């Protein structure tokens, strides 16, 4: 059972009562932790941190920036007899936590259930990988099981309330899906969250900032390298393609959305991601998806009838003096030319994992800028408001009021520092501070977060105990 409550006390008291009621309903079923799936899913920052630490240490491969992340490749690497030979204590501890999480999350024939409740006085402005508070109130109950050896299903039903003064709520099916293994791939349909990119606080084109849309897709189940000499040079790789429906309140109703990402690691430590996302069809628009998908020109003679974004990200990790580190960047282009007239937005960051008496402290610094540069690195020569907006698809790259990528939307900048420490009891302490410049006076296209430019300082402190931690806490009374 997950519970988050911050903000006004009145809603929190109601939240506690609702949480206890949900626990009473689900307790007979909750003998095994939920969220079982073929993938390590978006949202668990400590799991992601542990996997990245293992990748930096060379224990698992370097495909760590495309989420959901398949369990198969991770477990194959961790189960090698010599996987942890010579590794420091904090890496060994991370491997144990990842193994335990895989045991919890891999599908089984037993019904697994979970209740979640998330209450906030205001929706979160900065919504990172482990974000909470998309709505003022959100509650869900989930049940999942393996139907056959190759078919898993999860039903997650809940509701969201965006206004405490009596605003309309809506039903949520977030993270519901049915997944079918076919050869070395999994085909799925449902409401799946994605995080495409190396950032911890932001992802430029596709993140979990917005609720997941209904979608169908296909993904590799392993990140193993090609066996053929012609392609083995790209190393471990992952690929995913999906098509979703942007339903709900929109001007261009029932717009379709597609995402394609390929990530590969040509040599140890280096990971390169290439992605394309696009809006196509829908009300008011020509619907020739195949012809328009392969039209990379956008001029009067060859007009492009889609709204698309192209992304490249580069991530490098390794060990230095017994300390794991990563450096990364992500660039998103609004035009088809990747170098000139590209209208590029940028993300830069880095992390270190400091060993502390067998435990690990992760320190991350990250900067995101969604004011597009006219050419890829022509800072100062910019095109205000172009990111996430489009003259043809006037709703932009947004879903149900939130941006599909960077949580601060168009023409914004965000500087963040984050520290996260997991102690020897597996209690997780996280402190984040942000300086945000949201929108600009020159942004005539609009911003989903604010109607006028604003600069704000934000801070957040979290303590995550998990089920084991709650049991330890109760045992000390």
ABEGO torsion letter per residue (X at the ends): XBBBBBEBAAAAAAAAAAAAAAAAAAAAABABBBGBBABBBBGBAAAAAAAAAAAAAGABBABAABOBBBAAAAAAAAABAAAABGBBAAAAAAAAAAAAAAAAABBBABBBBBBBBBBBABBBABBBAABBGABABBBBBBBBBBABAABBBBBBBBBBBABAAGBBBBBBABGBBBBBBBEABBBBBEBBBBBBEABAABBAABBAABBBBBBBBBBBABABBBABAAAAAAEBBBBBBBBBBBBEBBABBGBBBBBBBBBBBABBGBBBBBBBBBBBEEBGBBBBAAAAAABABBBAABBBABBBBBBBBBBBBBBBGGBBBBBBBBBBBABABAABGAGBBBBBBBBBBBBBGGBBBBBBBBBBBABBBABAABBGBBBBGABGBBAABAAEBBBGGBBABBAAEBGBBBBBBBBBBBBAAGBBBBBBBBBBBBEBAABAAEBAABABBBBBBBBBBBBBAEAAAAAAAAAAX
